[in-house]
Amino acid sequence: METMPLARVMGDMVLLPNGDVLIINGGSAGTAGWEYGRNPVLNPVVYHPDMAIGSRFDVQNPSTVPRMYHSSAILLRDGRVLVGGSNPHVAYKFKGVLFPTELRLEAFLPSYLDPGSIKLRPKIISPASQIKFRYGQQITIQFTVAGTINGNLVTVTMVAPSFNTHSFSMNQRLLVLGGGNVRIIGKSTYEIGVVTPGSGKLAPSGYYLLFVVHQQIPSDGIWVHIQ
């Protein structure tokens, strides 16, 4: 068992396209709601579930904006996380309180968006966004990688869009699609065959963001509709 590096209540957790988990927002003391929270936790934490115990939590650079009760965080198509909210009051209060109502938005950039990783980042070229899939369907995804590719470290993930309220992201779901090997089809261009989830028990019908992930670095997502 590994202990979280920072105490946190009222935090939000977001599944990232590479399977990591972002823990963000909240305070380190008090309780949720009605001005009872204290000590904002400004440092997000990323949890790496596949790393060795003792090295799974990674503390990130801090924000300067307290995000207390009624904060939100949601994954965007380009891999950023949109962060907003903080209103621990019955109504909007902008003056005379410890944590005023917060209307500013921020974008959290996970480490996979570091400019130094650009040559490892995939770019999906086929299929086009908004495509429809059936359950258990064999699909082929074509993508480019500008630098040297490691075909053994390429996966395809599907992330359900969540809706967030009260420090809880409902409908969160991340699936890693099974499939075959990566194949070269052109200069810096590749394809991988994968199989969509077998039933609605694994992936309820609806829209998902599909990503190609190379060495833990995801592409921009494309919208897919499974039914």
RAHUKA-V984321 format. One record per backbone hydrogen bond with DSSP energy under -0.5 kcal/mol. NH is the residue of the N-H (numbers start at 1). CO is the residue of the C=O. Records with the same first field share a line. If there is no record, write none. Layout:
# RAHUKA-V984321
NH: CO ; CO
This chain:
# RAHUKA-V984321
9: 27
12: 24
14: 22
16: 20
19: 16
21: 47
22: 14
23: 45
24: 12
26: 67
27: 9
28: 38 ; 39
29: 38
35: 88
36: 33
38: 29
41: 26
42: 40
44: 42 ; 61
45: 23
46: 58
47: 21
48: 46 ; 56
49: 47
51: 48
55: 52
58: 46
60: 44
63: 42
66: 64
68: 66
71: 68
72: 84
74: 82
76: 80
79: 76
81: 108
82: 74
83: 106
84: 72
86: 70
87: 69
89: 87
101: 93
102: 86
103: 101
106: 83
108: 81
110: 108
113: 110
114: 111
117: 114
118: 115
120: 117
121: 117 ; 118
122: 217
123: 144
125: 142
126: 142
130: 223
131: 128 ; 223
133: 225
136: 197
137: 134
139: 137 ; 194
141: 192
142: 126 ; 140
143: 190
144: 123
145: 188
147: 119
151: 149
153: 150
154: 151
155: 213
157: 211
158: 175
159: 209
160: 173
161: 207
163: 170
165: 168
167: 71
168: 165
170: 163 ; 168
172: 169
173: 160
175: 158
177: 156 ; 175
180: 193
183: 191
185: 189
186: 189
189: 186
190: 143
191: 183
192: 141
193: 181
194: 139
195: 178
196: 137
202: 199
203: 199
206: 226
208: 224
209: 159
210: 208 ; 222
211: 157
213: 155 ; 211
214: 217
215: 153
217: 214
218: 216
219: 212
221: 77
222: 210
224: 208
225: 131
226: 206 ; 224
227: 133
